[in-house]
Amino acid sequence: MTNPVELLRSRYGEIPFNYDLPWNDSVEMILSHGSVRSYLPDPLPSGTLELLVAAQSAASSANMQTWSVVAVEDQERTEELYKLANNQIHVKQAPLFLVWLADLGRLAHIADSRGLPHVALDYIELLIKAIVDASIAAQNATLAAESLGLGTGYIGAIRKNTQEVATLLNLPPFVFPVFGLCVGYPNPEVKAAIKPRLPQSAVLHRDTYKLAEQEEAIARYNDIMKEFYTEQKMNVAVDWSEHSAERIATLDYLKGCKNLRETLNNFGFKLL
Ligand SMILES: Cc1cc2nc3c(=O)[nH]c(=O)nc-3n(C[C@H](O)[C@H](O)[C@H](O)COP(=O)(O)O)c2cc1C
Protein backbone atom coordinates (compact mmCIF):
# COMPACT_ATOMS: atom_id res chain seq x y z
CA MET A 1 0.00 0.00 0.00
CA THR A 2 1.21 3.48 -0.85
CA ASN A 3 1.80 5.73 2.13
CA PRO A 4 -1.53 7.63 2.46
CA VAL A 5 0.17 10.89 3.34
CA GLU A 6 2.38 10.69 0.26
CA LEU A 7 -0.61 9.87 -1.93
CA LEU A 8 -2.60 12.80 -0.57
CA ARG A 9 0.43 15.03 -1.09
CA SER A 10 0.60 13.94 -4.76
CA ARG A 11 -3.12 14.50 -5.27
CA TYR A 12 -3.06 17.99 -3.76
CA GLY A 13 0.58 19.04 -4.09
CA GLU A 14 0.53 19.56 -0.33
CA ILE A 15 -0.86 17.75 2.70
CA PRO A 16 -4.51 18.79 2.40
CA PHE A 17 -5.82 17.94 5.83
CA ASN A 18 -4.73 16.23 9.00
CA TYR A 19 -4.65 12.62 8.01
CA ASP A 20 -6.18 10.51 10.71
CA LEU A 21 -8.85 8.57 8.87
CA PRO A 22 -9.72 5.01 7.99
CA TRP A 23 -7.98 3.98 4.79
CA ASN A 24 -8.70 1.17 2.37
CA ASP A 25 -7.77 -0.12 -1.07
CA SER A 26 -10.76 1.56 -2.78
CA VAL A 27 -9.90 5.00 -1.42
CA GLU A 28 -6.29 4.45 -2.38
CA MET A 29 -7.29 3.48 -5.92
CA ILE A 30 -9.51 6.55 -6.33
CA LEU A 31 -6.72 8.84 -5.13
CA SER A 32 -4.16 7.14 -7.40
CA HIS A 33 -6.03 7.89 -10.65
CA GLY A 34 -4.15 9.30 -13.60
CA SER A 35 -5.30 9.47 -17.23
CA VAL A 36 -3.24 7.14 -19.43
CA ARG A 37 -2.15 8.39 -22.85
CA SER A 38 0.27 5.62 -23.85
CA TYR A 39 -0.75 1.96 -24.08
CA LEU A 40 0.82 -1.41 -24.79
CA PRO A 41 -0.77 -3.29 -27.70
CA ASP A 42 -1.49 -6.30 -25.44
CA PRO A 43 -5.08 -7.54 -25.75
CA LEU A 44 -7.31 -7.57 -22.68
CA PRO A 45 -8.01 -10.95 -21.07
CA SER A 46 -11.25 -12.52 -22.19
CA GLY A 47 -14.18 -11.43 -20.03
CA THR A 48 -12.64 -8.04 -19.18
CA LEU A 49 -15.09 -6.06 -21.32
CA GLU A 50 -18.08 -7.76 -19.72
CA LEU A 51 -16.70 -7.11 -16.25
CA LEU A 52 -16.25 -3.42 -17.11
CA VAL A 53 -19.82 -3.20 -18.40
CA ALA A 54 -21.03 -4.44 -15.02
CA ALA A 55 -20.68 -0.67 -14.53
CA GLN A 56 -24.43 -1.16 -14.92
CA SER A 57 -24.36 -1.51 -11.14
CA ALA A 58 -24.18 2.29 -10.96
CA ALA A 59 -27.24 4.17 -9.79
CA SER A 60 -29.55 5.22 -12.62
CA SER A 61 -32.14 7.96 -12.58
CA ALA A 62 -35.56 6.30 -11.97
CA ASN A 63 -33.82 3.07 -13.03
CA MET A 64 -34.56 4.07 -16.63
CA GLN A 65 -30.98 3.05 -17.51
CA THR A 66 -30.72 5.65 -20.22
CA TRP A 67 -27.22 4.80 -21.35
CA SER A 68 -25.40 2.30 -23.52
CA VAL A 69 -21.83 1.76 -24.57
CA VAL A 70 -20.29 0.75 -27.90
CA ALA A 71 -17.11 -1.29 -27.48
CA VAL A 72 -14.87 -0.67 -30.48
CA GLU A 73 -12.07 -3.18 -31.05
CA ASP A 74 -12.05 -3.26 -34.85
CA GLN A 75 -8.86 -1.53 -36.00
CA GLU A 76 -10.35 0.26 -39.00
CA ARG A 77 -13.16 1.73 -36.95
CA THR A 78 -10.71 2.74 -34.22
CA GLU A 79 -8.59 4.46 -36.88
CA GLU A 80 -11.66 6.45 -37.95
CA LEU A 81 -12.43 7.39 -34.34
CA TYR A 82 -8.81 8.46 -33.88
CA LYS A 83 -9.19 10.86 -36.80
CA LEU A 84 -12.54 12.15 -35.56
CA ALA A 85 -11.15 12.70 -32.05
CA ASN A 86 -8.41 15.14 -33.02
CA ASN A 87 -5.78 12.53 -33.95
CA GLN A 88 -5.04 11.57 -30.36
CA ILE A 89 -2.61 8.69 -30.68
CA HIS A 90 -3.83 6.86 -27.54
CA VAL A 91 -7.23 6.34 -29.20
CA LYS A 92 -5.75 3.93 -31.70
CA GLN A 93 -3.07 2.54 -29.38
CA ALA A 94 -5.51 1.24 -26.77
CA PRO A 95 -6.84 -2.27 -27.53
CA LEU A 96 -10.34 -1.20 -26.46
CA PHE A 97 -12.21 2.04 -27.08
CA LEU A 98 -15.55 2.47 -25.32
CA VAL A 99 -18.00 5.06 -26.58
CA TRP A 100 -20.44 6.01 -23.82
CA LEU A 101 -23.87 6.96 -25.00
CA ALA A 102 -26.71 8.97 -23.52
CA ASP A 103 -29.33 6.55 -24.79
CA LEU A 104 -32.94 7.68 -24.98
CA GLY A 105 -33.38 5.73 -28.23
CA ARG A 106 -34.23 2.55 -26.34
CA LEU A 107 -37.06 4.28 -24.46
CA ALA A 108 -38.29 5.92 -27.68
CA HIS A 109 -38.33 2.49 -29.30
CA ILE A 110 -40.26 0.97 -26.37
CA ALA A 111 -42.80 3.83 -26.51
CA ASP A 112 -43.12 3.58 -30.32
CA SER A 113 -43.66 -0.16 -30.19
CA ARG A 114 -46.51 0.37 -27.69
CA GLY A 115 -48.03 3.17 -29.74
CA LEU A 116 -47.29 5.65 -26.96
CA PRO A 117 -45.98 9.22 -27.39
CA HIS A 118 -42.58 10.24 -25.96
CA VAL A 119 -42.98 14.00 -25.61
CA ALA A 120 -40.79 14.13 -22.50
CA LEU A 121 -37.78 13.31 -24.72
CA ASP A 122 -38.16 16.76 -26.23
CA TYR A 123 -37.00 18.30 -22.95
CA ILE A 124 -33.39 19.01 -21.95
CA GLU A 125 -34.00 17.43 -18.54
CA LEU A 126 -34.22 13.96 -20.07
CA LEU A 127 -31.00 14.47 -21.99
CA ILE A 128 -29.27 15.64 -18.79
CA LYS A 129 -30.52 12.53 -16.99
CA ALA A 130 -29.12 10.33 -19.74
CA ILE A 131 -25.74 12.13 -19.77
CA VAL A 132 -25.52 11.79 -15.98
CA ASP A 133 -26.43 8.08 -16.16
CA ALA A 134 -23.80 7.47 -18.86
CA SER A 135 -21.14 9.43 -16.98
CA ILE A 136 -21.47 7.71 -13.64
CA ALA A 137 -21.58 4.30 -15.34
CA ALA A 138 -18.41 5.20 -17.26
CA GLN A 139 -16.67 6.20 -14.05
CA ASN A 140 -17.68 2.87 -12.51
CA ALA A 141 -16.08 1.11 -15.48
CA THR A 142 -13.00 3.32 -15.12
CA LEU A 143 -12.57 2.35 -11.49
CA ALA A 144 -13.13 -1.33 -12.32
CA ALA A 145 -10.49 -1.08 -15.06
CA GLU A 146 -8.01 0.62 -12.74
CA SER A 147 -8.63 -2.06 -10.11
CA LEU A 148 -7.59 -4.65 -12.72
CA GLY A 149 -4.31 -2.84 -13.37
CA LEU A 150 -5.56 -1.31 -16.61
CA GLY A 151 -5.21 2.30 -17.64
CA THR A 152 -7.98 4.49 -18.99
CA GLY A 153 -8.35 7.84 -20.68
CA TYR A 154 -11.54 9.77 -21.33
CA ILE A 155 -11.88 11.25 -24.83
CA GLY A 156 -14.32 14.13 -24.96
CA ALA A 157 -12.88 15.10 -28.32
CA ILE A 158 -15.28 12.73 -30.08
CA ARG A 159 -17.84 15.54 -29.68
CA LYS A 160 -15.83 17.62 -32.12
CA ASN A 161 -17.35 15.39 -34.80
CA THR A 162 -20.48 14.08 -33.12
CA GLN A 163 -22.45 13.56 -36.30
CA GLU A 164 -19.66 11.55 -37.96
CA VAL A 165 -19.15 9.44 -34.82
CA ALA A 166 -22.89 8.69 -34.76
CA THR A 167 -22.81 7.61 -38.41
CA LEU A 168 -19.71 5.46 -37.87
CA LEU A 169 -21.35 3.67 -34.93
CA ASN A 170 -24.77 3.42 -36.55
CA LEU A 171 -26.50 5.30 -33.72
CA PRO A 172 -30.28 5.60 -33.99
CA PRO A 173 -32.23 8.80 -33.14
CA PHE A 174 -32.16 9.95 -29.50
CA VAL A 175 -28.73 8.38 -28.90
CA PHE A 176 -25.89 10.82 -28.22
CA PRO A 177 -22.18 9.89 -27.89
CA VAL A 178 -21.04 11.62 -24.69
CA PHE A 179 -17.35 10.69 -24.65
CA GLY A 180 -14.97 7.87 -25.47
CA LEU A 181 -12.78 5.92 -23.06
CA CYS A 182 -9.47 4.29 -23.98
CA VAL A 183 -8.80 1.09 -22.04
CA GLY A 184 -5.59 -0.91 -22.07
CA TYR A 185 -2.39 -1.79 -20.29
CA PRO A 186 -0.41 1.37 -19.58
CA ASN A 187 2.98 1.63 -21.24
CA PRO A 188 5.27 1.31 -18.19
CA GLU A 189 7.81 3.60 -19.84
CA VAL A 190 5.34 6.48 -19.80
CA LYS A 191 4.21 6.74 -16.21
CA ALA A 192 0.89 8.57 -15.71
CA ALA A 193 1.64 11.08 -12.97
CA ILE A 194 -0.94 11.98 -10.33
CA LYS A 195 -2.11 15.45 -11.32
CA PRO A 196 -2.84 17.73 -8.36
CA ARG A 197 -6.35 19.01 -7.88
CA LEU A 198 -7.64 22.31 -6.52
CA PRO A 199 -7.35 22.70 -2.76
CA GLN A 200 -10.48 21.46 -1.07
CA SER A 201 -11.20 24.98 0.18
CA ALA A 202 -12.10 25.84 -3.44
CA VAL A 203 -14.49 22.97 -4.07
CA LEU A 204 -15.84 22.02 -0.65
CA HIS A 205 -18.44 24.50 0.59
CA ARG A 206 -19.91 24.15 4.01
CA ASP A 207 -23.61 24.99 4.24
CA THR A 208 -23.59 27.67 1.55
CA TYR A 209 -21.57 28.33 -1.59
CA LYS A 210 -18.74 30.87 -1.36
CA LEU A 211 -17.08 32.29 -4.46
CA ALA A 212 -14.82 35.20 -3.45
CA GLU A 213 -13.23 33.10 -0.69
CA GLN A 214 -11.83 30.73 -3.33
CA GLU A 215 -9.24 33.20 -4.57
CA GLU A 216 -6.54 32.21 -2.12
CA ALA A 217 -7.00 28.53 -2.99
CA ILE A 218 -6.83 29.29 -6.71
CA ALA A 219 -3.61 31.27 -6.27
CA ARG A 220 -2.12 28.40 -4.27
CA TYR A 221 -3.17 25.93 -6.95
CA ASN A 222 -1.45 28.01 -9.63
CA ASP A 223 1.81 27.64 -7.67
CA ILE A 224 1.24 23.91 -7.12
CA MET A 225 0.58 23.32 -10.83
CA LYS A 226 3.64 25.37 -11.80
CA GLU A 227 5.72 23.07 -9.64
CA PHE A 228 3.98 19.99 -11.09
CA TYR A 229 4.63 21.09 -14.68
CA THR A 230 8.30 21.76 -13.87
CA GLU A 231 8.65 18.33 -12.22
CA GLN A 232 6.98 16.67 -15.23
CA LYS A 233 9.18 18.67 -17.63
CA MET A 234 6.03 19.99 -19.26
CA ASN A 235 6.40 23.30 -20.99
CA VAL A 236 3.34 25.17 -19.68
CA ALA A 237 4.09 28.87 -19.49
CA VAL A 238 0.80 30.22 -18.14
CA ASP A 239 -0.96 29.74 -14.81
CA TRP A 240 -3.74 27.18 -14.50
CA SER A 241 -6.29 29.95 -13.92
CA GLU A 242 -5.05 31.98 -16.88
CA HIS A 243 -4.99 28.90 -19.10
CA SER A 244 -8.50 27.91 -18.00
CA ALA A 245 -9.81 31.45 -18.48
CA GLU A 246 -8.29 31.55 -21.98
CA ARG A 247 -10.28 28.43 -22.83
CA ILE A 248 -13.55 30.23 -22.22
CA ALA A 249 -12.50 33.62 -23.59
CA THR A 250 -13.02 32.65 -27.23
CA LEU A 251 -14.67 29.86 -29.20
CA ASP A 252 -11.32 28.33 -30.28
CA TYR A 253 -11.39 25.59 -27.65
CA LEU A 254 -14.85 24.48 -28.79
CA LYS A 255 -13.99 24.10 -32.45
CA GLY A 256 -16.33 21.43 -33.91
CA CYS A 257 -18.48 21.31 -30.75
CA LYS A 258 -19.94 24.74 -31.51
CA ASN A 259 -22.94 23.44 -33.44
CA LEU A 260 -23.95 20.85 -30.89
CA ARG A 261 -27.50 22.20 -30.63
CA GLU A 262 -28.00 21.64 -34.35
CA THR A 263 -26.45 18.17 -34.16
CA LEU A 264 -28.64 17.28 -31.19
CA ASN A 265 -31.67 18.54 -33.10
CA ASN A 266 -30.65 16.20 -35.93
CA PHE A 267 -30.50 13.36 -33.40
CA GLY A 268 -34.16 14.04 -32.53
CA PHE A 269 -33.66 16.14 -29.40
CA LYS A 270 -35.73 19.32 -29.44
CA LEU A 271 -33.98 20.69 -26.31
CA LEU A 272 -37.06 22.41 -24.90
C1 LIG B 1 -15.30 14.07 -20.00
C2 LIG B 1 -13.80 14.10 -20.17
C3 LIG B 1 -13.25 14.25 -21.43
C4 LIG B 1 -11.86 14.22 -21.60
N1 LIG B 1 -11.33 14.28 -22.87
C5 LIG B 1 -10.00 14.11 -23.05
C6 LIG B 1 -9.47 14.04 -24.37
O1 LIG B 1 -10.16 14.16 -25.38
N2 LIG B 1 -8.13 13.80 -24.49
C7 LIG B 1 -7.32 13.64 -23.40
O2 LIG B 1 -6.12 13.39 -23.59
N3 LIG B 1 -7.80 13.71 -22.15
C8 LIG B 1 -9.12 13.95 -21.94
N4 LIG B 1 -9.64 13.97 -20.67
C9 LIG B 1 -8.75 13.78 -19.52
C10 LIG B 1 -8.50 15.08 -18.75
O3 LIG B 1 -7.66 15.91 -19.49
C11 LIG B 1 -7.87 14.69 -17.42
O4 LIG B 1 -8.78 13.92 -16.67
C12 LIG B 1 -7.46 15.91 -16.60
O5 LIG B 1 -6.44 16.62 -17.23
C13 LIG B 1 -6.96 15.50 -15.21
O6 LIG B 1 -5.88 14.62 -15.35
P1 LIG B 1 -5.89 13.16 -14.73
O7 LIG B 1 -7.12 12.44 -15.23
O8 LIG B 1 -4.63 12.50 -15.18
O9 LIG B 1 -5.92 13.31 -13.25
C14 LIG B 1 -11.01 14.07 -20.47
C15 LIG B 1 -11.58 13.94 -19.20
C16 LIG B 1 -12.95 13.96 -19.05
C17 LIG B 1 -13.54 13.79 -17.66
The ligand as a MOL file (V3000), in Angstrom:
LIG
                    3D

  0  0  0     0  0            999 V3000
M  V30 BEGIN CTAB
M  V30 COUNTS 31 33 0 0 0
M  V30 BEGIN ATOM
M  V30 1 C -15.2980 14.0730 -20.0040 0
M  V30 2 C -13.7960 14.0970 -20.1690 0
M  V30 3 C -13.2490 14.2480 -21.4290 0
M  V30 4 C -11.8590 14.2160 -21.6050 0
M  V30 5 N -11.3350 14.2820 -22.8660 0
M  V30 6 C -10.0040 14.1080 -23.0490 0
M  V30 7 C -9.4660 14.0350 -24.3710 0
M  V30 8 O -10.1610 14.1610 -25.3840 0
M  V30 9 N -8.1300 13.8030 -24.4850 0
M  V30 10 C -7.3210 13.6360 -23.4020 0
M  V30 11 O -6.1200 13.3870 -23.5890 0
M  V30 12 N -7.8010 13.7140 -22.1450 0
M  V30 13 C -9.1240 13.9460 -21.9390 0
M  V30 14 N -9.6400 13.9730 -20.6750 0
M  V30 15 C -8.7520 13.7780 -19.5230 0
M  V30 16 C -8.5040 15.0790 -18.7530 0
M  V30 17 O -7.6580 15.9090 -19.4930 0
M  V30 18 C -7.8680 14.6890 -17.4200 0
M  V30 19 O -8.7820 13.9200 -16.6740 0
M  V30 20 C -7.4600 15.9150 -16.6050 0
M  V30 21 O -6.4350 16.6240 -17.2310 0
M  V30 22 C -6.9640 15.5000 -15.2080 0
M  V30 23 O -5.8750 14.6200 -15.3540 0
M  V30 24 P -5.8940 13.1560 -14.7260 0
M  V30 25 O -7.1230 12.4420 -15.2250 0
M  V30 26 O -4.6330 12.4970 -15.1840 0
M  V30 27 O -5.9150 13.3100 -13.2540 0
M  V30 28 C -11.0100 14.0660 -20.4740 0
M  V30 29 C -11.5820 13.9380 -19.1960 0
M  V30 30 C -12.9500 13.9550 -19.0450 0
M  V30 31 C -13.5400 13.7850 -17.6630 0
M  V30 END ATOM
M  V30 BEGIN BOND
M  V30 1 1 1 2
M  V30 2 1 2 3
M  V30 3 2 2 30
M  V30 4 2 3 4
M  V30 5 1 4 5
M  V30 6 1 4 28
M  V30 7 2 5 6
M  V30 8 1 6 7
M  V30 9 1 6 13
M  V30 10 2 7 8
M  V30 11 1 7 9
M  V30 12 1 9 10
M  V30 13 2 10 11
M  V30 14 1 10 12
M  V30 15 2 12 13
M  V30 16 1 13 14
M  V30 17 1 14 15
M  V30 18 1 14 28
M  V30 19 1 15 16
M  V30 20 1 16 17
M  V30 21 1 16 18
M  V30 22 1 18 19
M  V30 23 1 18 20
M  V30 24 1 20 21
M  V30 25 1 20 22
M  V30 26 1 22 23
M  V30 27 1 23 24
M  V30 28 2 24 25
M  V30 29 1 24 26
M  V30 30 1 24 27
M  V30 31 2 28 29
M  V30 32 1 29 30
M  V30 33 1 30 31
M  V30 END BOND
M  V30 END CTAB
M  END
